[in-house]
Structures are given as structure tokens and as C-alpha cells.
Amino acid sequence: LLDQPDFYVVGIIGMQGAGKSTVMSILAGQYGQAGMRQLFRPQSRELRELGQHCTTGVDIYVTPERMVLLDTQPVLSASVMDHMIQFEKKTPGGGDFHSLENAHVMQSLQMASFLMAVCHTVIVVQDWFTDPNFLRFVLTAEMLKPTTSSHDQSRSSSEDVAESFPHLVFVQNKCTPGDFSPENVAAMSRMLDSVFAKSKLKYKGLISMDPSVALSKENKHQGPNLFLLPKRLSELEEKRRIEGEAVPGYEDGGRLEQLASMLTLQVGSMPRQHITHTPLTEKNWFHYSARLWDAMQKSMVFMEYSRLLP
């Protein structure tokens, strides 16, 4: 990390096996076809068969363009909870949570709220549409997000402090050919609009499957930041595609590379505001994030909310 303020933080949240590490590898410039080495290690076939997760905690990588990528462990994951039982001497929060299940839910909420507080953009990944409980989880994480103030240039000097909220990007991963139909994309957009209508998260107007609309200076796009990615080809399917042979199913593996490039360009072009009321350098941001995480572990807001859980 450097002592310079021109950087961009992107975090990601999602359920187990949704493709978080693959999406982050795509943003790092690797399209993630099977057989290629990925920057963020995805869940292997062996781990999938065992029902285990791959990423633990938060993995960080800084691209040459000074984009800070935060890949995280899955939220609301039975595998993570099993890991807590086997390897952690004490549960997160100590004895403040009255069950292990609640302790894991609160740990997931702390992780998501933390990303909303320290990132310019948070990517929400799902591999099917849609899990209402997961969308409710995202809204709950927003509610519990620690207050972070940012400088708003549109306000006068006497009232120039406004709470900072990140941009939200919804990525539907492992999509089938039918998911790309205009009708289905429109239905997904309406659903997300209705769920996040009262949210303060910046979830619309910047990401689109039509790059001519999303990157237009006129900014005519008013729908949710929704982007679809097809299912990644296996090594055998990718080999057949390269050799020009037919592949069953969604055979256009080049389509993934094209869409991955579009997603990377649009996410990298999103506007960003200061995370705090004073501009931070990369090193300042890292120390600020560490202090904020420590404070969240002791936050009474999370303790009080945990008492409302069954």
C-alpha cells in the first residue's frame, strides 16, 4: 500500500459457492476460465463435494491501477459455522451470543457491514435468482453499518458532513441462456427495485448489460446495477470451444470473456466519494479499516440486535 489518495476499494459478499472469488479474479484482469490460474482461489471440486468453503476471512489484492479488491468468506455458511466449532477456541463475541448459530449470523452481518463502511463499491453475488433471506440480510447489514461521514461538496461548509454509503452492484453468476432474455432481466430489475426502494445504498443507475447505456455521459440508465455472467466452462468444454467443436449448453465461452471485460470496465468507471470526512491514503485506509473492525467487535449495536434473533 502507498501513501497516495487515488485508490478504489471493491468488496464482495455472497453465499457459499456463488462465485465470489471468480468474480474478484475477473475484476483483477483474469477471466477465470477453467484450467487458468486464478488470483483468488475458487472452490475446488473436492471442496464442493465435501460441502466446504474455500476463502476464510478476507483476502486482499491491489491491482496496478490501485484497485483494492477484498474477497471474503461466504456469509450464512454452514461450513464456516462448522469451522468455528472445530478450530476456534471461543466463538465470535465470546458469551454475548446465546447460540452458535446466532454467533455465526452476527459474524456474517459484521463482515457485510464492515465492507459497506470501508468500500467504495460492494458487489452482491448470487448464483440463482433469488434468495429473499439473503436480500434481507443485505438490508440488515446496511441498517447495522457503522456511521461513516464523507465530505459532500454539494452542501455548504456548515453542513458538509453526510453519511457515506457505497455503490451496490448485483452480479447474477452461473446464468443459463434463458436468464439473458430481456423479459427475465427486466423481471430481475423490478424485483431488486422493489426490495431496495427504501435503501440508502447506491444500487441503481450505473451498471447495465448494455454498455452504451451504462457508460453514457447522459446517464439515462435508471435501473438497478444488475449484471449477468454465464456459467464458466469446464476444462473439457473450454478445450472443445477453442478447437471449434460444439459444446452442449451455453457453448459460447468467449461470451464470458466479453461480459467479464464489460463488467470490469463498468465497475472500474464507477464514481467514488471519500469514505470518511477527510481524504485517506491507501495506508490511512488500511489503519482506519483495522480500527473500525476492532470497534465493530465491541459494538453494542450488534449485541442489541443479536438479542432479537430467535
VEXFI-302381 format. One line per 10 residues: number of its first residue (from 1); for each residue x, y, z of N, C-alpha, C. Coordinates in steps of 0.2 Angstrom, whole numbers, plus 5000, padded with zeros to 4 digits. Example, Ala and Ser with C-alpha at 12.3 -4.5 7.8 and 13.67 -1.06 7.14 Angstrom:
<pts>
1> 5066/4972/5039/5062/4978/5039/5066/4984/5039  5064/4989/5035/5068/4995/5036/5064/5000/5039
</pts>
This chain:
<pts>
1> 5004/4994/5000/5000/5000/5000/5004/5006/5000  5002/5011/4997/5006/5018/4996/5003/5023/5000  5007/5029/5000/5004/5035/5003/5001/5039/4998  4996/5037/4995/4993/5041/4989/4985/5040/4990  4981/5046/4988/4974/5045/4990/4970/5043/4984  4973/5041/4978/4969/5039/4972/4969/5032/4972  4964/5029/4975/4963/5022/4975/4956/5020/4976  4954/5014/4975/4947/5012/4974/4946/5005/4977  4942/5005/4982/4941/4999/4986/4934/4995/4984  4935/4989/4982/4929/4985/4980/4929/4979/4984
11> 4923/4978/4987/4922/4972/4991/4917/4967/4988  4916/4961/4991/4911/4957/4988/4908/4952/4994  4901/4951/4993/4898/4947/4998/4893/4942/4994  4892/4936/4997/4888/4931/4994/4888/4925/4998  4884/4920/4996/4883/4914/4999/4889/4909/4997  4889/4903/5000/4894/4899/4998/4893/4896/4991  4899/4896/4987/4899/4893/4980/4896/4897/4975  4894/4904/4977/4891/4908/4972/4896/4911/4967  4902/4910/4968/4907/4913/4963/4910/4919/4965  4911/4921/4971/4914/4927/4974/4921/4928/4971
21> 4925/4922/4973/4932/4923/4971/4933/4923/4963  4929/4920/4959/4930/4920/4952/4928/4927/4950  4923/4930/4952/4921/4937/4950/4927/4942/4952  4930/4941/4958/4935/4946/4960/4942/4944/4956  4943/4938/4954/4948/4937/4949/4947/4940/4942  4941/4940/4940/4939/4944/4934/4940/4951/4935  4939/4954/4940/4940/4961/4941/4947/4963/4941  4951/4958/4943/4959/4958/4944/4962/4957/4937  4958/4956/4932/4960/4955/4925/4961/4948/4923  4958/4943/4926/4959/4936/4924/4951/4934/4923
31> 4950/4931/4917/4943/4930/4916/4941/4923/4919  4945/4919/4921/4943/4914/4926/4940/4908/4922  4942/4906/4916/4940/4900/4913/4944/4894/4916  4941/4889/4916/4944/4883/4919/4951/4881/4916  4955/4879/4920/4962/4877/4918/4967/4883/4919  4964/4889/4920/4968/4895/4921/4969/4896/4928  4975/4898/4930/4977/4900/4937/4973/4907/4939  4969/4906/4944/4965/4912/4946/4969/4916/4952  4968/4922/4952/4971/4926/4958/4968/4924/4964  4962/4924/4965/4958/4922/4971/4956/4914/4970
41> 4959/4910/4974/4957/4903/4973/4950/4901/4974  4947/4898/4968/4940/4896/4969/4939/4890/4973  4933/4888/4974/4931/4882/4977/4932/4876/4973  4936/4871/4975/4938/4866/4971/4932/4861/4970  4933/4856/4966/4928/4851/4965/4928/4847/4972  4933/4845/4975/4934/4841/4981/4930/4845/4987  4931/4852/4987/4928/4856/4992/4920/4856/4991  4918/4856/4985/4911/4857/4984/4908/4850/4986  4911/4844/4984/4909/4838/4986/4908/4837/4994  4913/4840/4997/4913/4840/5005/4909/4845/5008
51> 4906/4849/5004/4902/4855/5006/4906/4860/5010  4912/4861/5009/4916/4865/5012/4918/4872/5008  4919/4877/5012/4921/4884/5009/4928/4884/5007  4930/4889/5003/4937/4889/5002/4940/4895/5005  4937/4901/5004/4940/4908/5007/4938/4908/5014  4943/4910/5018/4942/4911/5025/4944/4918/5027  4940/4922/5030/4942/4928/5032/4941/4933/5026  4946/4937/5025/4946/4942/5020/4953/4942/5016  4953/4941/5010/4959/4941/5005/4959/4948/5002  4965/4951/5002/4966/4957/4999/4971/4957/4993
61> 4970/4961/4988/4974/4961/4982/4974/4968/4979  4979/4971/4978/4979/4978/4975/4982/4978/4967  4978/4980/4963/4979/4979/4956/4984/4985/4954  4988/4985/4948/4992/4990/4946/4988/4997/4945  4982/4996/4944/4978/5003/4944/4975/5005/4950  4978/5002/4956/4977/5004/4963/4969/5003/4965  4967/4997/4962/4960/4995/4964/4961/4990/4969  4959/4991/4975/4960/4987/4981/4954/4982/4981  4955/4975/4980/4950/4970/4980/4950/4966/4986  4944/4966/4989/4943/4962/4996/4938/4956/4994
71> 4941/4950/4994/4937/4944/4993/4936/4941/5000  4930/4939/5002/4928/4937/5008/4925/4930/5009  4925/4927/5015/4922/4921/5016/4915/4921/5015  4911/4916/5014/4904/4916/5012/4900/4918/5019  4895/4921/5018/4890/4923/5023/4885/4917/5024  4883/4917/5030/4877/4912/5032/4879/4905/5029  4885/4903/5031/4888/4897/5028/4888/4891/5034  4885/4885/5033/4886/4880/5037/4893/4878/5038  4897/4878/5032/4904/4876/5033/4908/4881/5037  4907/4887/5037/4910/4892/5041/4908/4891/5048
81> 4902/4889/5050/4900/4888/5057/4903/4881/5059  4904/4876/5055/4907/4870/5057/4915/4871/5058  4918/4876/5054/4925/4878/5055/4925/4881/5062  4920/4885/5064/4920/4889/5071/4920/4883/5076  4916/4878/5075/4916/4873/5080/4922/4869/5081  4925/4868/5076/4931/4863/5076/4938/4867/5078  4939/4873/5076/4945/4876/5076/4946/4882/5080  4940/4886/5082/4940/4892/5086/4939/4890/5093  4944/4893/5097/4943/4891/5104/4937/4895/5108  4935/4900/5105/4929/4904/5108/4926/4907/5102
91> 4919/4907/5102/4915/4909/5097/4916/4917/5096  4915/4920/5090/4915/4927/5090/4910/4930/5095  4912/4936/5098/4908/4939/5103/4908/4936/5110  4912/4930/5111/4913/4927/5117/4906/4924/5119  4904/4926/5125/4897/4923/5128/4892/4928/5127  4892/4933/5122/4887/4938/5121/4882/4935/5117  4883/4930/5113/4878/4927/5109/4875/4921/5112  4869/4920/5112/4866/4914/5116/4866/4907/5112  4868/4907/5106/4869/4901/5102/4874/4902/5097  4877/4896/5095/4882/4896/5090/4879/4899/5083
101> 4873/4897/5082/4870/4899/5075/4870/4907/5075  4867/4910/5081/4867/4917/5081/4874/4920/5081  4879/4917/5084/4886/4920/5083/4888/4920/5076  4886/4915/5072/4888/4915/5065/4884/4920/5061  4878/4921/5063/4874/4926/5059/4877/4933/5060  4879/4934/5067/4881/4941/5068/4888/4942/5065  4892/4936/5065/4899/4937/5062/4898/4939/5054  4893/4936/5051/4892/4937/5044/4889/4944/5043  4885/4947/5048/4882/4953/5047/4888/4958/5049  4892/4957/5053/4898/4961/5054/4903/4962/5048
111> 4904/4956/5045/4908/4956/5039/4905/4960/5033  4898/4960/5032/4895/4963/5027/4894/4971/5029  4893/4972/5035/4893/4979/5037/4899/4983/5037  4905/4979/5038/4911/4981/5038/4913/4983/5031  4911/4979/5026/4913/4980/5019/4909/4987/5017  4903/4988/5019/4899/4993/5017/4902/5000/5020  4906/4999/5025/4909/5005/5028/4916/5007/5026  4919/5002/5023/4926/5003/5020/4927/5003/5013  4922/5001/5009/4922/5000/5002/4919/5006/4998  4921/5008/4992/4918/5012/4988/4912/5008/4984
121> 4913/5002/4983/4908/4998/4979/4908/4991/4982  4902/4989/4983/4901/4982/4986/4897/4978/4981  4900/4972/4979/4897/4968/4974/4893/4962/4978  4887/4961/4976/4882/4956/4979/4882/4951/4974  4884/4945/4975/4884/4939/4971/4879/4934/4973  4875/4932/4968/4871/4926/4969/4872/4921/4962  4870/4915/4964/4871/4910/4958/4864/4908/4956  4859/4911/4959/4852/4909/4956/4848/4915/4959  4842/4916/4956/4838/4922/4957/4831/4920/4960  4830/4921/4966/4834/4925/4971/4832/4922/4978
131> 4836/4923/4982/4835/4921/4989/4833/4927/4993  4827/4927/4995/4824/4933/4999/4828/4934/5006  4829/4928/5009/4833/4929/5015/4840/4932/5014  4843/4931/5009/4850/4934/5008/4849/4942/5006  4844/4944/5002/4842/4951/5001/4841/4954/5008  4837/4951/5012/4835/4954/5019/4841/4954/5023  4846/4950/5022/4852/4950/5026/4856/4956/5023  4856/4958/5017/4860/4964/5015/4857/4970/5017  4850/4970/5018/4847/4976/5021/4848/4977/5028  4849/4971/5032/4850/4971/5039/4857/4974/5040
141> 4862/4972/5036/4869/4974/5036/4869/4981/5035  4865/4984/5030/4865/4991/5029/4863/4995/5036  4857/4992/5039/4855/4995/5045/4860/4995/5051  4864/4990/5051/4869/4990/5056/4876/4993/5055  4876/4995/5049/4883/4998/5046/4885/5004/5051  4891/5004/5053/4893/5010/5057/4893/5016/5053  4892/5021/5057/4891/5028/5053/4898/5030/5051  4899/5032/5045/4905/5034/5042/4903/5041/5038  4906/5046/5040/4905/5053/5037/4909/5054/5031  4906/5057/5026/4910/5059/5020/4909/5066/5018
151> 4914/5069/5015/4913/5076/5013/4908/5077/5007  4903/5081/5007/4898/5082/5002/4899/5089/4999  4902/5089/4993/4904/5096/4990/4897/5100/4988  4892/5096/4988/4885/5100/4986/4882/5104/4992  4885/5102/4998/4882/5106/5004/4887/5111/5006  4884/5116/5010/4888/5122/5012/4893/5119/5018  4897/5124/5019/4903/5122/5024/4900/5121/5031  4894/5124/5032/4891/5122/5039/4888/5116/5040  4886/5113/5034/4883/5106/5035/4886/5101/5029  4893/5101/5029/4896/5097/5024/4898/5090/5026
161> 4895/5087/5031/4896/5081/5033/4890/5076/5032  4890/5071/5028/4885/5067/5026/4887/5060/5027  4882/5055/5029/4884/5048/5030/4886/5045/5023  4891/5041/5023/4894/5038/5017/4891/5031/5016  4888/5030/5010/4885/5024/5008/4889/5021/5001  4890/5015/5001/4894/5013/4995/4889/5011/4989  4892/5011/4983/4888/5008/4977/4887/5001/4978  4881/4999/4976/4880/4991/4976/4879/4989/4969  4882/4983/4968/4882/4980/4961/4879/4973/4962  4874/4971/4959/4871/4964/4959/4874/4960/4953
171> 4878/4955/4955/4880/4951/4949/4877/4944/4950  4873/4942/4945/4870/4935/4944/4875/4931/4941  4878/4926/4944/4883/4922/4941/4880/4915/4939  4883/4912/4935/4882/4905/4933/4875/4905/4929  4873/4910/4925/4867/4911/4922/4866/4906/4916  4860/4904/4915/4858/4900/4909/4857/4904/4903  4856/4901/4897/4854/4906/4891/4848/4909/4892  4843/4906/4895/4836/4909/4896/4836/4915/4901  4841/4915/4906/4842/4921/4910/4843/4928/4907  4846/4927/4901/4849/4933/4897/4843/4936/4893
181> 4837/4933/4893/4832/4936/4889/4830/4943/4892  4828/4948/4888/4826/4954/4890/4820/4954/4896  4815/4949/4895/4810/4949/4900/4813/4947/4906  4817/4942/4907/4820/4939/4913/4824/4945/4916  4828/4948/4912/4832/4954/4915/4828/4959/4918  4822/4961/4914/4818/4966/4917/4814/4964/4923  4812/4957/4924/4809/4955/4930/4814/4955/4936  4820/4953/4935/4825/4954/4940/4826/4961/4942  4826/4966/4938/4827/4973/4939/4821/4975/4943  4815/4973/4941/4809/4975/4945/4809/4973/4952
191> 4812/4966/4953/4812/4963/4960/4817/4967/4964  4823/4968/4961/4828/4972/4965/4826/4979/4967  4822/4982/4962/4820/4989/4964/4815/4989/4969  4810/4984/4969/4805/4984/4975/4808/4982/4982  4814/4978/4982/4817/4976/4988/4821/4982/4991  4824/4986/4987/4829/4991/4989/4826/4998/4988  4820/4998/4987/4817/5005/4986/4818/5010/4991  4818/5008/4998/4820/5012/5003/4827/5012/5006  4831/5009/5002/4838/5008/5005/4842/5015/5003  4847/5016/5007/4851/5022/5005/4857/5020/5002
201> 4858/5013/5001/4864/5011/4996/4863/5013/4989  4868/5015/4986/4868/5017/4979/4867/5011/4974  4862/5009/4973/4861/5002/4970/4858/5003/4963  4858/5009/4960/4855/5009/4953/4858/5015/4949  4857/5014/4942/4859/5020/4938/4866/5019/4935  4870/5014/4936/4877/5014/4934/4880/5008/4931  4877/5003/4932/4879/4996/4929/4873/4994/4924  4875/4992/4918/4869/4989/4914/4872/4984/4909  4868/4979/4907/4871/4974/4902/4872/4977/4895  4869/4983/4894/4870/4987/4888/4876/4992/4889
211> 4882/4991/4887/4887/4996/4889/4886/5003/4886  4883/5004/4881/4882/5010/4878/4877/5015/4882  4873/5011/4886/4869/5015/4891/4872/5016/4897  4876/5011/4900/4879/5012/4906/4885/5017/4906  4889/5017/4901/4894/5022/4901/4893/5028/4897  4886/5030/4896/4884/5036/4893/4885/5042/4897  4887/5047/4895/4888/5053/4899/4881/5056/4901  4876/5055/4897/4869/5057/4899/4866/5053/4904  4869/5047/4906/4867/5043/4911/4859/5042/4911  4857/5039/4906/4849/5038/4905/4847/5032/4909
221> 4852/5027/4911/4850/5021/4914/4848/5023/4921  4842/5020/4923/4839/5022/4930/4838/5015/4933  4839/5009/4930/4838/5003/4933/4843/5001/4938  4842/4995/4942/4847/4993/4947/4854/4991/4943  4859/4991/4947/4866/4989/4945/4866/4982/4944  4863/4979/4939/4862/4972/4938/4866/4970/4932  4870/4964/4933/4875/4962/4928/4874/4954/4928  4874/4951/4923/4873/4943/4922/4880/4940/4919  4882/4935/4922/4888/4931/4919/4886/4924/4918  4888/4921/4912/4886/4914/4911/4890/4909/4915
231> 4888/4903/4915/4892/4898/4919/4898/4897/4916  4903/4896/4920/4910/4895/4917/4911/4888/4914  4914/4888/4909/4915/4881/4905/4920/4877/4909  4919/4871/4909/4924/4866/4912/4930/4866/4907  4935/4862/4909/4941/4862/4905/4940/4858/4899  4936/4853/4899/4934/4849/4893/4930/4854/4888  4925/4857/4891/4921/4862/4886/4925/4867/4884  4930/4870/4888/4934/4876/4885/4939/4873/4880  4941/4867/4880/4946/4864/4875/4942/4863/4869  4936/4861/4869/4932/4860/4863/4930/4867/4860
241> 4929/4872/4864/4927/4878/4861/4933/4881/4857  4939/4880/4860/4945/4883/4857/4946/4879/4850  4945/4873/4850/4946/4869/4844/4940/4869/4839  4935/4873/4841/4929/4874/4836/4924/4869/4836  4924/4864/4841/4919/4859/4842/4913/4862/4846  4907/4859/4844/4901/4861/4848/4902/4859/4855  4899/4863/4859/4899/4861/4866/4891/4862/4868  4889/4857/4872/4882/4857/4874/4881/4863/4879  4874/4865/4879/4873/4870/4883/4875/4877/4881  4877/4881/4886/4879/4888/4884/4886/4888/4881
251> 4887/4887/4875/4894/4885/4872/4898/4890/4871  4896/4897/4871/4900/4902/4869/4904/4904/4875  4910/4901/4876/4914/4903/4881/4917/4910/4880  4918/4912/4874/4920/4919/4873/4916/4924/4875  4909/4922/4876/4904/4927/4879/4906/4928/4886  4909/4924/4890/4911/4925/4897/4917/4930/4897  4921/4930/4892/4927/4934/4892/4924/4941/4890  4919/4942/4885/4917/4948/4883/4913/4951/4889  4909/4948/4892/4905/4950/4898/4909/4952/4904  4914/4948/4905/4919/4949/4910/4923/4956/4909
261> 4924/4957/4903/4928/4964/4901/4923/4969/4902  4917/4969/4900/4912/4974/4901/4911/4975/4908  4910/4970/4913/4909/4971/4920/4915/4975/4923  4921/4973/4921/4927/4976/4924/4927/4983/4922  4926/4985/4916/4926/4992/4913/4921/4996/4917  4915/4993/4918/4909/4997/4921/4911/4998/4929  4913/4993/4932/4914/4994/4939/4920/4998/4940  4925/4998/4936/4931/5002/4937/4929/5010/4935  4924/5011/4931/4922/5018/4929/4917/5021/4934  4915/5017/4939/4910/5020/4944/4913/5026/4948
271> 4909/5031/4949/4911/5037/4953/4912/5034/4960  4917/5038/4964/4918/5036/4971/4919/5042/4975  4917/5042/4981/4917/5048/4985/4922/5046/4991  4924/5051/4995/4928/5049/5001/4924/5045/5006  4928/5040/5009/4925/5035/5014/4924/5039/5020  4928/5043/5022/4927/5047/5028/4927/5055/5026  4926/5059/5032/4926/5066/5030/4932/5069/5028  4938/5066/5029/4944/5068/5027/4947/5063/5022  4950/5065/5016/4953/5061/5012/4958/5056/5015  4958/5050/5013/4963/5045/5015/4968/5042/5010
281> 4974/5041/5012/4978/5037/5008/4977/5030/5009  4980/5026/5004/4980/5019/5005/4982/5016/5012  4987/5019/5014/4989/5016/5021/4985/5019/5026  4982/5025/5026/4977/5028/5031/4971/5023/5031  4969/5022/5025/4963/5017/5024/4964/5011/5027  4969/5008/5027/4971/5001/5030/4970/5002/5037  4974/5007/5040/4974/5008/5048/4966/5009/5050  4963/5013/5046/4956/5015/5048/4952/5009/5048  4953/5005/5043/4949/4999/5042/4950/4994/5048  4956/4993/5050/4958/4989/5056/4955/4992/5062
291> 4955/4998/5063/4952/5001/5069/4944/5000/5069  4941/5001/5063/4934/5000/5063/4932/4993/5064  4936/4988/5062/4934/4981/5063/4934/4980/5071  4940/4982/5074/4940/4981/5081/4934/4984/5085  4932/4990/5083/4927/4993/5086/4920/4990/5085  4919/4987/5079/4913/4983/5077/4913/4977/5082  4918/4974/5083/4918/4968/5088/4915/4969/5095  4916/4976/5097/4914/4978/5103/4907/4982/5103  4905/4983/5097/4899/4987/5096/4893/4985/5100  4889/4989/5104/4883/4987/5107/4877/4986/5102
301> 4878/4990/5096/4873/4989/5091/4872/4982/5089  4877/4978/5088/4877/4971/5086/4875/4967/5092  4877/4969/5098/4875/4965/5104/4867/4965/5105  4864/4972/5104/4857/4973/5105/4853/4969/5099  4856/4969/5093/4852/4966/5088/4852/4958/5089  4858/4956/5091/4858/4948/5092/4853/4946/5097  4850/4950/5102/4845/4948/5107/4839/4947/5103  4838/4950/5097/4831/4950/5094/4831/4943/5090  4837/4940/5089/4837/4934/5085/4834/4928/5089  4831/4923/5085/4827/4918/5089/4832/4913/5092
</pts>
